[in-house]
Amino acid sequence: MYQQKNSGSQSSSSSSTMVPEARGALDNMKYEIANELGINLKQGYNGDLPSRQAGYIGGYMVKRLIEQAERQMAGK
């Protein structure tokens, strides 16, 4: 079986941001999308949030990021 080795330059944590400067923009997007979906997302700990709602937020974030990338590639 093929096993990928983790290089020392990348964190194994899934919560790490590749571009640290983007953290604020992603957080803003998260709260904006949660608000649009009618999900009460508070600053800080949201461990009481059902996984379905967290998944909706994450899914819409990915959808919006893909749309933005497609617009950029199309030159718009």
N, C-alpha and C positions, 0 to 999 in steps of 0.2 A: 504494500500500500504506500501511496505517496504521502509523506508527512511534511508539511510546511514548517520551517523553522522561523521563530519570531526573532527578527533582528533587534538589536539593542536600541535602534533609533525610533522604533515605534512602540507605543504603549499597548499592552494587551487589553486594556480597559476599553469597553465599547463606548464609554461616555467621554472619551478624550476628543478634542476638537483638532482637526488637522490644521486649521488656520485660526489661531487663538483670537485674532481680531474679529472673527465672525461670530463669536460667542454671543455678544449683545444682540446682533441682528437676528440670530436664531431664537434667542429667548423672546425677543419682541414678537417674532412670527408665531411662536408657540402660544403666547398669551392672546394674540390677535385671533388666531384660528380657534382657540378654545372659546373665546367670546362669541365668535360667529356661530359656533356649534351649540352655544348655550350651556357650555360646561363651566362650572365654577372652579377655576384653577387659581390657587392663591400663591403668593410669593413664598418660596421656601419649600417645606415638606408637603408633599401631596400623596403620601402613602395610603391614605384612605380613598383615593380615587380608584374606581373600578378599572380593571385592565382593559375592558372594552372601550371605555372613554379615553384612556391614555392611548390606545391603539388608533382610535379615530383621529386624535390630534396628530400623532406621528404620521399616519397615512396621508392626511391632508398636507402636512408639511412637505413630505416627499413629493406629492403630486404638484404642489406649488413650485418647489425647487426645480423639478423637471420642466415644468412650463417655462420658468424663467430661463433655464439653460437653452431650451429650444428656441425661444425668442432671440437670445443672444447669438446663437449659431446662425439663425436666419438673417441676422443683421438688423433686427428691429429694435 
